[in-house]
């Protein structure tokens, strides 16, 4: 017995990169296209866990309900394409951003921007790390259980069916994250350089460098990144919030072991 399909007529915004499928099912479906974060789509129908939608280019298919959110923004099915990532031209981290984009690790927004100065939240950063280091894609998960169920994760502030749960699980199982002492993860919290450094060192298996007993907790993670020249030059302090351009530069340098570019020295 199939789930009933109910007609709808409203607009939504894509909240994480969504794969548009020909049928409302993960297994056995064909991916028609990928819809970038921020694109405005038109919702046509709904069935259990899935929305039937139309993209701005006129493609019709199904996406998971957890990937989009209602919006009052207008849907424009006749908008012309712009040059991809046009706002990174001449940016200090343009090469790094294009490197990750070519590997499909990062995406631009529906207006073809990348927004390199926009800050990164904690689950966005985890997604980038897990995608790059473990070559992980939820569409090809072979674990055999509901990857969007929060079972097995110890964080009190995450919800079932959240798009980031598969990435969070991979990161947790591999010891990259452990949350806060109060049992939360703060998935939407902006990540700072200190927090990002700990995850990067764990993910790329760099040796922590011991610090004095009075040193801040993050020094042991900053030091191995700094000694290899991996810290982007616009990073000025451990408490600074990480932006999308700096995230790309960190990843490019680590993935390609680039040591010969200007870098910041946070610890004397």
C-alpha positions as CSV (number, residue, x, y, z in Angstrom):
1,X,0.0,0.0,0.0
2,X,1.4,3.4,-1.0
3,X,1.3,6.5,1.1
4,X,-1.3,9.0,-0.2
5,X,-0.1,12.1,-2.0
6,X,-1.7,15.4,-1.1
7,X,-1.6,18.5,-3.3
8,X,0.3,21.6,-2.0
9,X,1.0,25.1,-3.3
10,X,3.6,27.1,-1.5
11,X,7.3,28.1,-1.8
12,X,10.2,26.8,0.2
13,X,13.9,27.5,0.7
14,X,16.5,24.7,0.5
15,X,18.3,24.6,3.8
16,X,21.0,22.1,2.9
17,X,22.1,20.8,-0.5
18,X,19.2,18.6,-1.7
19,X,19.2,15.8,-4.2
20,X,16.1,15.9,-6.3
21,X,14.8,12.3,-7.0
22,X,12.4,10.9,-9.5
23,X,10.4,9.0,-6.8
24,X,9.9,9.6,-3.0
25,X,12.4,7.0,-1.9
26,X,16.1,6.8,-1.0
27,X,16.6,3.3,-2.4
28,X,15.8,2.7,-6.1
29,X,15.4,6.3,-7.0
30,X,17.3,8.3,-9.6
31,X,18.9,11.6,-8.7
32,X,17.7,14.1,-11.2
33,X,19.8,17.1,-10.1
34,X,21.2,18.7,-7.0
35,X,19.6,21.9,-5.6
36,X,22.0,24.3,-3.8
37,X,21.4,25.8,-0.4
38,X,19.2,28.9,-0.5
39,X,17.4,28.2,-3.8
40,X,13.6,29.0,-3.7
41,X,11.5,26.1,-5.0
42,X,7.8,25.5,-5.5
43,X,6.1,22.7,-3.4
44,X,3.6,20.8,-5.5
45,X,2.6,17.8,-3.3
46,X,3.5,15.9,-0.1
47,X,3.6,12.3,0.9
48,X,5.1,10.6,4.0
49,X,8.5,12.3,4.5
50,X,8.8,13.7,1.0
51,X,7.8,16.9,-0.9
52,X,7.3,17.0,-4.7
53,X,8.8,20.2,-5.9
54,X,9.6,22.2,-9.0
55,X,13.0,23.9,-9.3
56,X,13.7,27.4,-10.8
57,X,14.9,25.5,-13.9
58,X,11.6,23.7,-14.3
59,X,12.8,20.2,-13.1
60,X,10.2,18.3,-11.0
61,X,10.9,15.6,-8.5
62,X,11.0,14.7,-4.8
63,X,13.1,15.9,-1.9
64,X,13.1,14.9,1.8
65,X,11.0,17.1,4.0
66,X,13.9,17.8,6.4
67,X,15.9,19.6,3.5
68,X,13.6,22.5,3.0
69,X,11.7,25.1,5.0
70,X,8.7,27.4,4.1
71,X,9.4,30.9,2.9
72,X,7.6,34.0,1.7
73,X,10.2,34.6,-1.0
74,X,8.9,34.5,-4.5
75,X,9.5,31.5,-6.8
76,X,10.9,32.5,-10.2
77,X,11.0,29.7,-12.8
78,X,12.4,32.0,-15.5
79,X,15.5,33.3,-13.7
80,X,18.6,33.1,-15.9
81,X,21.8,31.4,-14.7
82,X,24.7,33.4,-13.4
83,X,28.4,32.5,-13.4
84,X,29.0,30.0,-10.6
85,X,30.6,31.4,-7.5
86,X,30.9,34.8,-9.1
87,X,31.5,36.5,-5.7
88,X,34.8,34.8,-5.1
89,X,36.6,36.3,-8.1
90,X,39.8,37.9,-6.7
91,X,39.1,36.8,-3.2
92,X,42.2,35.9,-1.1
93,X,40.9,32.3,-0.8
94,X,39.5,31.9,-4.3
95,X,41.9,29.0,-5.2
96,X,40.9,27.0,-2.1
97,X,37.2,27.6,-2.6
98,X,37.4,26.4,-6.3
99,X,39.4,23.4,-5.2
100,X,36.7,22.3,-2.8
101,X,33.9,23.1,-5.2
102,X,35.5,21.1,-8.0
103,X,35.7,18.1,-5.6
104,X,31.9,18.7,-4.7
105,X,32.8,19.2,-1.1
106,X,31.3,22.7,-1.0
107,X,28.4,24.3,-2.9
108,X,27.4,27.8,-3.7
109,X,24.0,29.3,-3.0
110,X,21.0,29.4,-5.4
111,X,22.1,32.9,-6.6
112,X,25.4,31.4,-7.6
113,X,27.3,33.1,-4.7
114,X,29.6,31.4,-2.2
115,X,29.5,34.1,0.5
116,X,33.1,33.6,1.6
117,X,32.8,36.0,4.5
118,X,29.7,34.3,6.0
119,X,30.4,32.5,9.3
120,X,30.2,28.7,9.6
121,X,28.1,26.9,12.2
122,X,29.1,23.7,13.9
123,X,27.2,21.2,11.8
124,X,28.2,22.8,8.5
125,X,31.8,22.4,9.5
126,X,31.3,18.8,10.5
127,X,29.6,18.1,7.2
128,X,32.6,19.5,5.3
129,X,35.1,17.5,7.4
130,X,33.2,14.2,7.1
131,X,32.6,14.7,3.3
132,X,36.3,15.4,2.6
133,X,38.1,13.1,5.0
134,X,35.7,10.1,4.9
135,X,34.3,10.6,1.4
136,X,30.9,10.2,3.0
137,X,27.6,10.8,1.2
138,X,24.3,9.9,3.0
139,X,22.8,8.8,-0.3
140,X,25.2,5.9,-0.4
141,X,25.2,4.9,3.3
142,X,25.3,1.2,3.7
143,X,24.9,1.0,7.4
144,X,21.4,-0.6,7.1
145,X,19.7,1.6,9.7
146,X,17.8,4.9,9.7
147,X,20.6,7.4,9.3
148,X,18.3,10.3,10.2
149,X,17.5,8.8,13.6
150,X,19.4,10.4,16.5
151,X,19.7,7.0,18.3
152,X,23.2,6.4,19.5
153,X,24.2,10.1,19.6
154,X,24.6,11.5,23.1
155,X,23.7,15.1,22.5
156,X,20.5,16.4,24.1
157,X,19.8,19.2,21.6
158,X,19.6,17.4,18.3
159,X,16.4,16.2,16.7
160,X,15.4,13.2,14.6
161,X,15.3,13.8,10.8
162,X,17.7,16.6,11.0
163,X,19.8,16.7,7.8
164,X,23.1,16.7,9.6
165,X,22.6,13.6,11.7
166,X,24.5,11.2,9.4
167,X,27.5,13.5,9.3
168,X,27.4,14.0,13.1
169,X,27.3,10.2,13.6
170,X,30.3,9.6,11.4
171,X,32.2,12.4,13.2
172,X,31.2,11.1,16.7
173,X,32.1,7.5,15.9
174,X,35.5,8.5,14.7
175,X,36.3,10.6,17.8
176,X,36.2,14.0,16.0
177,X,33.6,15.6,18.3
178,X,32.3,15.1,21.9
179,X,30.0,18.1,22.5
180,X,29.9,20.3,25.6
181,X,30.0,19.3,29.3
182,X,26.3,19.9,29.6
183,X,25.5,17.2,27.0
184,X,24.6,19.5,24.2
185,X,26.3,19.9,20.8
186,X,24.8,23.3,19.8
187,X,24.5,22.4,16.1
188,X,23.6,25.9,15.0
189,X,26.2,27.6,17.0
190,X,28.9,29.5,15.1
191,X,32.2,27.6,15.3
192,X,35.4,29.4,16.4
193,X,39.0,28.8,15.4
194,X,39.8,26.9,18.7
195,X,36.9,24.5,18.2
196,X,37.6,24.0,14.5
197,X,41.3,23.4,15.2
198,X,40.5,20.5,17.5
199,X,38.3,18.8,14.9
200,X,40.8,19.4,12.1
201,X,43.7,17.9,14.1
202,X,41.6,14.9,15.1
203,X,40.3,14.4,11.5
204,X,43.7,14.7,9.8
205,X,45.4,12.7,12.5
206,X,48.0,15.3,13.4
207,X,50.0,14.9,16.6
208,X,48.9,17.2,19.3
209,X,51.7,19.3,20.7
210,X,51.9,19.5,24.6
211,X,51.5,22.8,26.3
212,X,52.1,24.1,29.7
213,X,49.6,23.5,32.5
214,X,48.5,27.1,32.5
215,X,48.0,27.2,28.7
216,X,44.5,27.3,27.3
217,X,43.0,23.9,26.3
218,X,43.1,24.7,22.6
219,X,46.8,25.4,22.4
220,X,47.7,21.8,21.8
221,X,45.5,21.8,18.7
222,X,46.6,25.3,17.4
223,X,50.3,24.4,17.6
224,X,50.4,21.5,15.0
225,X,48.4,23.6,12.5
226,X,50.5,26.6,13.0
227,X,53.8,24.7,12.8
228,X,52.8,23.4,9.4
229,X,51.6,26.8,8.1
230,X,48.0,25.7,7.8
231,X,46.3,28.6,9.6
232,X,45.0,31.2,7.0
233,X,46.4,34.7,7.3
234,X,43.1,36.3,8.1
235,X,42.8,34.3,11.3
236,X,43.9,36.5,14.1
237,X,42.8,34.8,17.3
238,X,41.6,31.4,18.6
239,X,38.2,32.9,19.6
240,X,37.6,34.4,16.1
241,X,34.6,32.9,14.3
242,X,35.5,30.8,11.2
243,X,34.1,32.0,7.9
244,X,33.5,30.0,4.7
245,X,36.6,31.3,2.9
246,X,38.9,30.5,5.8
247,X,37.3,27.1,6.1
248,X,38.1,26.4,2.5
249,X,41.7,27.5,2.9
250,X,42.2,25.4,6.0
251,X,40.8,22.3,4.1
252,X,42.9,23.0,0.9
253,X,46.1,23.3,2.9
254,X,45.5,20.2,4.9
255,X,44.3,18.0,2.1
256,X,47.1,19.0,-0.2
257,X,49.8,19.5,2.5
258,X,50.5,23.0,1.5
259,X,53.1,24.6,3.7
260,X,54.5,27.5,1.6
261,X,51.7,30.1,1.8
262,X,51.4,33.0,4.2
263,X,49.9,31.9,7.5
264,X,49.0,33.3,10.9
265,X,51.0,32.7,14.0
266,X,48.6,32.7,17.0
267,X,50.9,31.2,19.6
268,X,54.3,32.7,20.1
